[in-house]
Amino acid sequence: MRKTMFIISLIGILILLFIINNSQPKITEISSINQKHLNKQIKIIGQISEIKNYENNFITFKISDSTGKIIGICNCPNIQENQTLKIIGKIQKYKYQLQIQVEKIIST
């Protein structure tokens, strides 16, 4: 009986972990990003521009859609100018400006 309950509990936990890891936020327009999004994960689609490379593959860039633009930061050496990407990341504030800390990049 204990073994069965343990197995059922373990399966439930694994299902929850799978759901958490595979659920993605809905696409957000850049112009609608504001203070309420701080430290929350969002997904945006846009075109990359103004890439700046720093040490250890640290990169900053602008990503823009038809509604606005935002600064992105990541350790992602493979992005290029004028590339359209889907980005998942957390909104942060740096020097009074909102930016997205990239967690995942998906080619469109």
KAHU-V897007 format. One record per pair of residues at least 4 apart in sequence whose C-alpha atoms are under 6 Angstrom apart, sorted by the first residue. I is the first residue (numbers start at 1). J is the second residue. Records with the same first field share a line. If there is no record, write none. Layout:
BEGIN
I: J / J
END
This chain:
BEGIN
19: 23
25: 42 / 43
27: 43 / 44
28: 43 / 44
30: 68
31: 67 / 68
38: 91 / 92
39: 90 / 91 / 92
40: 90 / 91
41: 89 / 90
42: 88 / 89
43: 87 / 88
44: 86 / 87
45: 85 / 86
46: 63 / 64 / 65 / 84 / 85
47: 63 / 64 / 82 / 83 / 84
48: 62 / 63 / 81 / 82 / 83
49: 62 / 81 / 82
50: 61 / 62
51: 60 / 61
52: 59 / 60
53: 59
54: 58 / 59
57: 75 / 77
58: 74 / 75
59: 73 / 74 / 75
60: 72 / 73
61: 71 / 72
62: 70 / 71 / 72
63: 69 / 70
64: 68 / 69
70: 99
71: 99
72: 99 / 100
73: 101
74: 102
85: 107 / 108
86: 105 / 106
87: 104 / 105
88: 103 / 104
89: 100 / 101 / 102 / 103
90: 100 / 101
91: 99 / 100
92: 98 / 99
93: 97 / 98
END
